[in-house]
Amino acid sequence: GKRHFSVSSNTSLGAHGGFMFRDGKNSLAYTQLDLEFQQNKACYSFIAPFIWTTVHDSFAGWVMTDKYLKAGLAVEQNFFKGNSSFMGGDSYFFIREGLGYTFFHRNFDQLIKQDHYEDWTSHGKGMTATTIMAHTTSVMLTSEIGLKAFNYDHTRSLDYGVAFYAPFSRTYTDQYEFFQQNVSTGKSNVTYNGSTIMLNLRYNFGVPIKEHVHPIDSTKNKQPDLLANQVNQRTMEVQSTVTTSRKKIKVKVWDRDEIDGDSITLTLNGEIVKEHISLRRHKKTYTLKLDSGDNYLVMYAENLGTVPPNTAAVIIKEGFKKRRLALQSDIGKSGAVKIVNTN
């Protein structure tokens, strides 16, 4: 038949799960390892060399598919692009490579197998189709490039890009023979390999698997100099107040402004939570246990970076509730959050 251009509904639907980790302690890039499971479909359409009528319809073209299941492993490398995305967080550029095993190949819902025969002739005119080669499994390479958008606390993200599916072996070959007046007018072999290019969307749910836990002994008295609003000879300035009924909360800190080398120490009620925290775009999470009544989370500036004062963005999370704050500290004062525990 004649060559022609067509747009086909190649589709892919699947799920993945795995681990995401930073490439270094202070690196903004990270690597992701995933197990994948997908159902893919590659479509192929043709125009017949002549028109005939079969099953009360005019037959001028037809569509074939290579529909299959794929299980595999993918490695994704992510590179920091910017600190704003349409989801409210950072944006990244990513390159993803996957290697998978395909099986359960079908043409629509018909299992692909060798010597399968179909007769599409009517009154001596039309075509027949015979599968002369079939592979029921294959190894497939997947390559993808695109952009990743995070929400503000990196618990959700959306990947959007272009994916190319390249199998290592062909799936099946059909031989088409055309007839007019019961006489063969020629044969044509067509091989289907399942390769396709697709626009891809992937929505990710992030689940933290490791937290920095700092247990605070609620039997200890707060240090007298803390109650006098003095921390390490600096004035403690309460810049926000939060009320909670929970005894355990999570705190996330990061630098929301220019990355200029800020380094801080966090204390809770005079106890050190974490020293030498280098503020970056990546949020660092700490789990804190609160005393009953008033608690003071203090940010002590170890340096002022290149752009003083030392400014940190803070998220205080209690269950599903989140409170976003900003703290500023310099050599004369330490910014603090007063957390009132009503339990």
N, C-alpha and C positions, 0 to 999 in steps of 0.2 A: 504494500500500500504506500500512499504518499506520506512523507514526513510532515509532522505538524507539532505545534506548540500547545501544551495543555497545562492547566493548574489542577493538581489532584489533592485530595484530602489526606495527605500523609499525617498520621497521628501517633502520639506517644503519651502514655499515662502510667505513672509509677510512683514509687515511694522509696525513700532512702533514709539511712540513719548511720551515725558514726560519731567521730570526735573532731574537734576543732582546737588547735593549740597555737600559741604564739611561737614565732621563729626564734625569739630571744627575749630576755627579760625586759628590755626596753624597746623592742622592735614593734613597729606598727603592722608589719606583715604577718600573716599566719598561714598555716597549712591545714587542710581539712581532708580526712580520710573517711570514705563512705562505703557502705554496702548498698547496692542498688537492686531493685526489682522493677521491671517494666513490661508493658505490653505495647509493642510497636506495630505499625502498619505502613508499608510502602505500596503506593498505587501506581499502576501503569495503564495508559489508555492507548487505543489503536483505532485507526480508520481502515475499514475493509477495502480491498481493491475494487469491489463492486457491491451494489445494494441488492438484497434479496429479502423476501418475506418469510418469516418463520414464527410460529405460535401467534399468528394474527398480528404481527408487528413488523415494521420495516427495519431490517438489520443493516446498519451502516457502520457501526463501531462497537467496541467492547472494552471492558476494564478488567484487569487482573490485579491481584494483590499478593504480597508476601507478608503475612501477618504472623507474628511470633512472640514468644515470651523470652525475656533476657534477664539473667542474673549475673552480677559482676561486682567489681571493686573499682572505685574512682578515687583519684587524688586531685585535689584542687589547691592551687596556689593563689593567694589573695594579696594584692598590692594596694596600699593606702592611696586613695585618690583625693579625698577632701573631707572636711568635717561637717558637711551638710548634705542631706539627701531628702527626697520627697517624703520619706518615712520619719524624718526628724533626727536621724543620727548620722554616722559616718557613711561615706561611700567608698567602694573599692572596685578595682579592676581585677578580674580573675581569669585564669587559664585552667581548664579542667581536662584531664585525660582519664579514660575508663577502659577497662578490659573486661569483656563479658562472654558468657556462654549462652547461645540461643538454642531454643528447642520449641517443640509444638508448632511447627510451621504449617500455615493454612492459606489456602486461596479463599478469601472470605471465611466461611465456616467449614470448608471442605479440606480435610487433611491432605497435605501434599505427599503423594507417593508415586513411585515409578509405575509406568504402564497404565496410568489412569487415562480413560478415553471418554470423550464427549462428542456427540454428533449434532451439529447445528445446520444440517441440510434440510431442505424442503423441496419436494418435486424435482430432485436431481440438482438443486442449486444451493450453494452455501459452503460451509467448511466443517472439517473435523479437527479435533485437538487431541494429541496424545503426548503424555509426559514421558519423555525418553531419558531423562536424568533427574534424580532427586537426592538431595542431602537433607536429612531430618534434623541435623544439628550443625552448628558452626561456632567459631570463635569470632568475636566482633570487637573492633576498636572504636571508641567514641571520643571525639575531640570537640571541645566547646570553649568559646570565648564570650565574655560579657561583662556586665556590671552588677555589683551587689549593693543594695541599699539596706542599712540597718535602721531600726528604730532607736530612740534616744538612749536606752539602756542595754542595747545589744542582745535582747532576749528574742527578737524576731528579725528576720531579714528576707528580702526578695531578690532572687537572681533573675536576670533577663539577658538573653544572649542568643547566639547561633550555635547549633550543635550539628555535627556531621557524623553519621553512622557508617562505618566501613567494615563489612564482613571480610573474613579471610578466605572464604570459599563461596561459590555460587550456590543458590538454593535449589533451583530447578530449571529445566529446559523443556518447553513445549514445542511440539512440531505441529504447525498448522498446514492443512492441505485444503485447497479450494477447488470447488467443483461447479461446472456449468453443464447442464444437460447430461448429468451423470458422468462427465469426463473431467479428469483432474487437469486443472490449469496451472498447477505449480504448488510448491511447498515452501514454507518459511519457518526456520527455527528461531525461537526467541528465548533468551536466557535471563532469568530474574535473580538478582543477587542481594536484594534487601537493603541496598545502600540508599541513603536519603539525607537531605539537608532540611533542618527544621528550625523555626523560631521556638525558643524554649523559655518557660517560666517555672521557677522553683521557689516555693515558699518554705522557709525554715523556721522551726521552733527550737530555740536554744534553751538547754537545761544545764545550769551550772553543776558540776560534779565535785567541785572542791571549793571550800570556803576557808578564809582565815578566821579562825575562831579565837576570841580572847575572852575567857571566862573572868568575870569580875566577881570577887568575893563580896557579897552584899553585907557581910558581918563587919567589914572594915569601915571605920569612920572616914569621912572625907577629910583630906588634909586641911589644916587650919588656914594655910595661905591661899588655898583654893576658895574657901568661903570668904576670904578677904579680897577676892578678885585679883589675886597675884599668882602668876604662873611663871616660874623660872625668872623672877624679877621683872616680869613684864605685866602690864595691866591686862586683865582678861576682860574683853568687851563682848557681852552677850548680844549677838546680832540677830538671833531668831529664837523663838520659843515654840516647842512642839509638845503636844500632850498625847499620851498613848496609854492604853490599858494592858499592853503586852510587856512581859518581862524580858523578851528577847527581840531584837530588831536587827536589820541589816543596813549597813551604811556603805554607799558607793562614792568614791572620790575620784576626780579627774580634773584636768586643766581645760576649761571651756574657752579660754582666750588663746593668745599666742603662746606656743610652746617655747619657753625661754629658760628652761633648766630649773624651775622651782622645785624645792625639796622641803618636805614638812615632816613633823612628828604629830601623831594623833594621840591624845590622852582622854581617858574617861574617868572622871572623878579622881584625878591625880595619878591614875594607873596608866602606864604606857600601853597603848593598843598596838602601834607599829611605828618604828623609827625609820628615818631616811626614806620616806616615800617620795619617789620621783614622779611628779605630776605629768601625765601624758594624756593623749586623747583616749587611750584605753582605760576603762573604768576598773578600779581596784575595789574589791568587795571585802568587808569585814563584818563578822557577826558579833554583836555585843549583848551582854547580859546587864540589865538595868537594876539599880537599887529601887526600892519604893521611895516615892517622893521625887525630889529634885536631883537631876543628873546633869553634868556639864561635859559636853564633848568639845574639846579645845583643839584648835589647829595652831601649832607652834611652828613659825617660819624658821627653818634652818638656814636658808639663804633667801635672797629676794629675786634671784634670777637676773635677767638683763632688763626686765621691764617691771619695776616695783609698782604697787605692793604685790605680795604673794596672794594670788586669788585662786580659789578652788571651788568647783561646783560639787555639791553634795546632794545625794538622794538618800532619804531615810525611808526604808521600806518596812512596813509592818503588815504581814500577810499580803493581801492584794492591794492595800493602800500605799501610795507613794507620795512623798513630799519632797519637792525640789527646792534647794536653797543655795545661797552663795556665801562664802566666807572669805574675809580679807584679813591678812596678818602682815605686820612689819616688825622692825626691830624694837618698836616701842609698845606694841600691843599684840595680843593673840586673840583672833576671832573665835567665838564659841557659840554653840547651840545649847540652850537650856531645854532638857528633855524631862518633862514631868510625867512620872509613871504613877497612874492613879490606882494601880492594882496593889 
